[in-house]
Amino acid sequence: MPDFGSFDLSHLGSGAGGLFLGALGLLREREGRRKAEAEARKAKALVDELDKKVEEAEAKAMEAAAHAFKATAEQAQSMAKEALEIARKAKKDADDCEEKHEECRSRLEALRTEFDSFRNQVLGSRR
């Protein structure tokens, strides 16, 4: 985003300057919203990926249970531990993703609030 702070707007008059600042605010808000939405999409993709990992971990756990009938008790225990560890890691990753997703939502809401405040300030100064 270019830095518009160095422009001298005194020749534009208060109406045009206000419009320019309003447009600048809209651009900044739109860019912030795009970034927050992109992060939210990334977080959702990670959650989806982690859901798949959880399903794979569950499948491994079921496979371990099936092999337990044929394998020795020690081998079955080892496979179950591995599946449980995978499931724990996937659960932790899913929790981390959910937290990141909530942070993105919170940041998007903060940007909206900041934009509304800025817009009200610009509209108030034009009156």
Phi, psi and omega in degrees: 000126180294153178269110181269002184293340184271359180283142174267112184259008186296331182282349183279338184086163187293323181294310181292321178297318178296319178297319179298315179295323177297316179296320178298319178297318178298318179297316180295318180295318180297317180295317178297318179295318179300316180296315180296319179293322178296318178294322179295320177296319178298317180297319179296318178298320178295319178298316178299317179296320180290326174300320179295320179296322178297316178299319178296319179296320177296320179297319178295322179296319178293321178296320178297320179295320179295320180287341181299329179293329183263329185272168176288162181300323181293316179296317180297320180296318179297315179295320179295320178298317179298315179296320179295319179296319177298316180296319178297316180296317179297320178296316179297315178299319179296318178297318178298319179294319180297320178296317179297319179298318179294322177298318179297316178300317181296318179295321178297317179295321178296320178296319178297316179297315180298319179294316179301318178297315180297315180298315179297323179294315180294315180295323178293325181284342180278343184276000000 
